Amino acid sequence: MKTRGSSLVKDLGHLINNPIYSDLRILSEDKVILYGCRSILAARSVVLDRLLFNGMKETKQNEIKFPEIKADAIKIILEFLYTGEINELDLTPENVIDAFHAADYFQLIDLQDYIVEFIKKALPNSKNYNNNNNIYIYNYNYNNNDDDGNDDRPKFSAPILLSKAVKKMSASAENNLIKLLTKHVALIPLDIIKSDKLSFQALQCLLYKTLDTDEPFATPEYMVFRHAVIKAAKCVSGDAVSLFEKRLPIKKKFNENNDENNDEINYENNKNHEKNDDGGDEYDDYDENDQLKYEEIKSTVMELFSSVLPYIDLNRIDTDTLINIIEPLEIIPINILLGAYRFKAQNKTALSPLRGIPLYKWDLYWDPRVRGLNLILHDNNQIVESSNIGQNVHHSVRANKIICEEGIYEWDVILEENCTYAWIGVCAERGLDYSSFAGQQSCAWVLGSSGKCYHNSIGFEYTKEFGSGTRITVHLNMTRKTIAFSINGVRHPEITAWLNLPSRLYPVVSLRPPGRIRFI
């Protein structure tokens, strides 16, 4: 028999849901009976103190009911109340939203924060990739399948979790969990999310919270409109979905300035579309039976769609699409359409087809023309390595592309071989001496493998020291002129000491032997 008294946490753990040491029965939403000690519960939660010692019936009875909290969530609450910690293995895709909701109900702020951080780590990583214009497309490491057959770990899906959270807490709920999940779902193109993964209410929440966002958003506004209409149609019937899919072709390409001559539409889902004699678009009349069905369900879909319409920015959709595709649907009030047409007539510069800040990704390589002489480039200039000459001297090299437009820019490097120390960051267009350490200069801002940041010879701690094999992601926000770094996927805060960075910057690194860094 193990001796008690050596660990308070372990000793209190013996009391969790133990009827022998309990004086209170707890009845959950799913009719499971659990056990607790009212004195411990009251001492750990103001809410439970009020419930159990308020002079009302709960004070005199040995049972308390929580008809909106499931047993798994109550178990997690009990574990936290008794020991001040929880086992991460107890948090699953099935119960994590219930656990957060319960922590919110009992006003356990530390537990809420813990669950949010847990979900942040459990969700798939996101990474943007380039399309033909090196802009706007976001590739989220997102798998619609529940099981890929290769991983026994639970699958945490942002769309599914957001749907559960909205159902539990409402679409207008304001908390860090909803913010986290909407931010992650925003990074997934809506057309790759299976219809049963993201509920209509979760879609409404997403569009409401991102309408005026200054965060990245993956889906062009026409595709947002299309997804919302079809989602509303799905609430009516399968036939309704088919009827609207025919009338809403898929756009394959969007460009930065919403140039109305450059949008491409995939009409493979629209059997009734064809080109007229002069190359323009026209639609054949649908057969009479099809049109009759459409007229029957149109008003119902319109009513459902009206709840998300205020959160769709028609001003971001090109005029041809509004006239030829959206207006004929007859599901948008004419005054709203006229407002969009008026906006376009009064504004010569078209809005971006995307809400939020654009994301950029390009093919980066180290520029052989702009580097210190001690640096050698390999593998089509993807790898930079310090030679054995001048071992006590750092030399620098910048990348081939300048960053000079608003938006979010991200790139990744692998520190293949560390040195004392390797430095990664950005430099100004002019003024850098590439034969010396970038961090000593006023025109460079770098993070070192020491964990320190340097600019103009001024250094400060930013993260822990890291070594060979580390993946570093640079997050450069040229809209806010700020920078942050991720180390092996863990993002650190924006560097407040480096606000208002220059408007023209290059990726840069500084190395000494045997340092080696590779773009990925």
N, C-alpha and C positions, 0 to 999 in steps of 0.2 A: 504494500500500500504506500503510495506516494505521500510524503509529508506535506501538509498544507502550511501556509504562512510564508512561503518563500516568494510568492508572486500574488499581488493583490488582483491583478487582471485575471489570472488563472483561477484564483479562488472564487471571485465573483462570477466567473464563467460557469461554475458549477450550479449557480442559482438560476441560470437562464432557462425559462420555460420548464421549471422543475416544480411539480405540484407539491413535493414534500416541503419545500421552503417557501411556498407562496401562499398568500391570503387573498388572491384576486384571480378570478376567471375572466379571460378576455375572449369575446366572441367576434370572429372576423366576418367579412363580407361573404366568404365562401363557407360559412357555418363551421369553421374549425375552432376548437377551444384551445386556447393557450393560457399560460399561467405566469403571474408576476407578483412581485412584492410591492404593495402600494406605497410604502415609505420610500423605497429606492426610486420608483417611477416618479413620484411627486417631487423628490429632491432634484431629479435630473431634467424635468420638463415643467415649465410654467403652465403649459396647457393641461398636463395631467394633474398637476397640483390643484388647479381650479376645478377640474372634473371630480377628483377624488376627495377633496377636503373643502367643499363649498357649502356643506350643510344640506345639500339636496339629496335625492334618493341614492345617487351613486356612492355617497359617503357611508350610507348604512348598509348597502348591499355588497355582496362579495363578487358581483359580476358587472362588467361594463361591455357595451357593444359598440363596434365600429363598422357600421353597415356599408361603408364605402372604401374600406381598406382590407386587402386580401391577407391571408395568413402568412405568405412568404414575406410580404412587406413588414408585417408586424414582427416577425422573427428577427428581421434585420434591425428594426427599431429597438427591440429588446436587447439585442447583442450590443448595439451602440450605447444604449442607456446604462447597461450594467458594466461594460468594460471600456467605453470610450473609443472603441475601434470595431472594425468589421473585417471579415474575411472576404477578399475580392472574389473568391470562387463562389461566394453566395450570390453575387450580382450576375444576373443572366439577362439576355435580351427579353425574356418573358417577364421578369419582375423588376427591372431597374427603374422603369417609369413609375410603377406603383410605389417603389421604395422612396423615390424622390418626392412623390406626392405626399406620402406619409410623413416624411421628414419636414416637408413644408407645413403640413397640418399641425404637427407637434412643435413647430418653430425651432427645429434643430438646424441652425444655420451651418454649423461645422459639417454636419452630415450631408447637407445639400451640396456644399462646396466640394466635398470629397466625391460625391456621386458624379457631379459635373466633370471633375477632373478625370475620374475613371472612364466616363463615356468618351471624353475627348481623346484619351489614349486608345480606347477600344475601337473607335471608328476607323474605317479605312483611310489611308493617307491619300491626299489629292495632289495632282501634279498637272500643270498646264502644258499643252503642246501646241505646236504651230499649225495653222492652216495655210492656205496660199498667201494670205496677207500677213502672216505672223502675228495674228491678233485675235482675240475674243474667244477662241475655242478652248474649253477647259476639259481636260481628260481626268476624270475622277476614277480612282482605283475602286470601282464599284461593281459588285457582282449581283445581278438580279436573282441568281440561283441561291436557294437556301443551303445547298451543300455542293461544294466543288470536289468532294471525294478525297481531298488531300490534306485536310486540316481538321483536327478534332476540336479546335477552339470554337466557342460560340460565335456566331456571325452577328455582329451589331450593324444594323442597317439604318442610316439616318432617316430615310423616308418612312420606314416602318415605325421607328421610335417617335418621329414627329407626329405621325398619325395617332399613335397611342397617347402621346402627351396632350395633344389637342382634345382628344376625346375625354381625357381625364380632367383637364384643366381649362378648356375653352380656347378658341382660336385667338382671343385677344389677351391671353395671359401674358404677363410681363415678368420673366424671371431668367436667370442665367442659362437654365436648361433649354428653354425655348429659343433663346438667342443663339446658343451653340448649334442646335439642330437645324434651325433655319439657315444659318451660315453654311453648314455642310451641305444641305440639300440644294442651296443656291449654286453650289459648285458642280452639280450634276445636271447635264442637259436633260430637260424634262422628257424628251422623246425616247430616252433609253430606260426610263423608270417604268416598270410594269404597272399596269393600271391598278392592280390590287395592292401595291406596295405603298402608294401615297393616296390617302383619302381625299375626298373633295374638301372637307373641312381643313385638312392639313395644307392643301393647295391654297385655300383662301388665306390661311395664316401666313404662308410663305409670301404670297403676293402682297398682302397688306404690309408686312414688315420690311419688304425690300423695295417698295415702290419708289422711294427717294433714297435708296441706299448709297453709301459711298464705299461699299464692299464689292468684291467681284461677284458677277452673276453670269451663269453659263449660257442661258437660253435667250436667243433673240426674241423681241417682243411679239412678232407675228406667231412664232412657235409657242410662246406663252399663251396667246389668244387661242390658237388651235387646240392646244392641250386642255385649256380650261373649258372650251366648248364641248369637246369630245368627252371630257370628264363629267360634265353636266348631262350630256346625252346618255352616258352609261348609267346614270341614276334613273333614267327613264326605261330604256330597253336596249337589247342588242341591235334591233332594227334601227333605232335612233342613232346609235353609234355608226352603223354602216351608212346611213343617209347623210350624216354630216361629214364623214370621212371622204365621201365622194365629192363633196363641195368644198373641201379644205385641202388643197394639194400641199405637199411637203416642200418647203424651201430648203435647198441644199447648201446655199452659200450666201453669206452676208458680208458686207464690207464695211470698213471703218466709218465712212461718211454717209452711209445709207444711200449711196448713189443709185437712183431708181432704175438706171439702165443696166446695172450690173447684177441685180438679184437673179439667181437661177432658181427655177421651180421644177420639182420633180412631179410630173403628172401621172406617174404610174398608178397612183391610187385614185385618179380622177378619170374615169373612162370616157367622160363626156367632153373632155377638153381637146381642142385641136387648133392648129394655126389657120388663120384666114389667108386670102390670096396675097395680101401685102405684108405678110409676116407677123401681123399682130395676133393677140390672143382673143379667142372667142369661145363660148361655151354653147354646145348644142342643147336644145331643150331636153329635159329629162322626160322619160316616158310618163304617160298620164298616171299610171298606177303609182309610180315612184313619187311623183309630185304630190299626189293625193295623200300618200303616207306622210310625206314631209310636212304638209300643211296641218295634218292631224297632231303631230308631236311638236311642231315648232314653238307654239306658245308655252308648252310645259318646259321645254329646254330653255327657252328665253327667260322664264321666271326663275329657274334655278341658276342660270348663268348671271342673272342680274346681281347676285350677291357678290360675285367676284369682279364684275365689270368695272366698278370704281377703282380697282387696283391694277387695271391694265392701261398702259399709256399708249393710246392710239396714235399719238403724235410721233411715236417712234416707228410706225409702220408706213411704208412708202405709199404714195398716192394711188398708184396702179393697183396695188393689192387691196387698198380700201375700196376702190371703185368696183373692181372686177370680181373680187372674191368675198369681201366682208359685207359690203352693203347689200348684195343680192340675197344674203342669208335672211335678212329682215328680222334680226334678233337684237339689233342695237337701235335705240331711239334716235330719230332723225336729228334731234338737237345736239346729241353727242357727236354724231358723225359730222355735222356742220361745224362744230367746234374744232374738230381735227382738221377739216379742210381749211377753215379760217386760219388756224395756226400755221399751216404750211404756206398759205398765200402770203402771210405777213412776215414769215421768217425765211430769209434766203438761205441760211445755213441749216441743213437738215440735222436733226438729232441723231445720235448713234442708235443703231437698231437694238442695242443692249442697254438695259438699266444698269446702274452701278459703274464701278471703275473698270476700264478695260485691262485685260491681262495680256502681257506680251511674252513671247518666247521665240527666240531665234537660234540659228545655228552659230554658236560661238566657237571661236578658236583663238589661240594666242597669236598676237600679231608679230611676225618675225622682224618687222621693220621698226618696232618700238619696244626695245627690251635692253636690259643690261647685257654686256658682252659675256658675262659668266653663265648666262642661261642658255640651255640647249633645248630645242623643241623636237618632239617626236610624234609619230602617229598622226600625220596630217595636221600637225600643230595643236593637237588636243592635249598633249602632255608637255609640261615644262619641267625641266630638271636643272639643278644647279651643278656646274662642273666642279672639279677639285681645285680649280685655280681660285686664289683669294678666299680661303675658307672662313676667314673672320669677317667677311663682307657680304651683306645682303645686296642682291640685285633684284630689280623689278621688271615686270612685263605687264602690258595691258592687253585687253581683248580687242577683237577686230571691229566691234560695233559700238557706236556712241549711243547713249541714252539721253534723249532730249525732249521727249513728249510726255504729257501727263499720263498717268496710269500706274499699274503695278508691274514691276519687272522682277523676275525670279530666275536664278540660275544655281546649279549645283556643281560642286567640285568634290573630288575625293583626294584626301591627303594620303597619297600612296606611300610616301616616305617622309617622316617628320624630320625636323632639324631644330636648331635652337635660334629662333623659332620660325615657323611658317606663318605667313600673314595673308589674309584674304579680305578684300573689300572693294572700294571704289576710289578713283582719282579724277581730278578735274581734267578738262581737255588739254590745258597747257600748264607748264611750269614744273612738271615732275622730273626730277633727276633719277633716271632709271638705273644708275650705277650705285645707288644707295638705298637705304631702308625707307620705304614709303611712309611709315608711321612717324618719322621725324620731320616730315614736310607738311607745310600748311595746305597743300592741295591734295592730300590723301587721307582716307578714313578707313582703318583696317582693324580686323580682329585677328589676334594671334593664337597659335596653339598653346600658348601659356594661359589662355583664358582671359587675357587682358585686351582692351581696345586702345588704339593709339591714333592720335592726330596731332600734328605740330609738336611732337615730342611730349605730349601730355597723355599719360596713360591712366587707366582705371580698371578695376575688376568688372568682368561681365559674366563669365561662366567658369566652369571648372576647366582645368587643363585637359587637353585631348591630344591623342597621338596618331600614329600611322593607322590607316584604314578608316579614319573618321570621315563621314560625309557632312559637308557644310553647305547649307542653303542660304543664299543671300536674298533678302526681301527688301527691295528698294521701291518705296512709294514716292513716285515723282509728282503726284498730286499734292501730297502733304510735305514733300521734301524730307522724308525720314528713312531710316534704315534699321533693319533688325536681322538677326541671324538665327538659323536652326542648326542644332548639333545632333546628328543622327536622328532627325525627324522631330526632335523636341524644340519647339519654337520658344525663343526668349524675347523679352519685351523690346519695343522700339527704344533706341538710344536717345534719351532726352537731352543729353549733352551735345548732340549733333543735330540740332534742329536747323531748318532752313538750309539744306545742302544746295550746292550750285545746280543750275538748270541743265548743265551739260556734263555728263559723267561717263566714265569707262569702268568696266570690271578690271581689277588689278590684283596681283599677288606679288609678294616679296619672299625670296628664298635665299638660303645659303646651303652649302653641302651638308648632308646628302639629300636635301629636300627635293621632293617631286610631287607635283599636283596635276590632276587630270580633270578636264571638263567632262561632265556626264549629261 
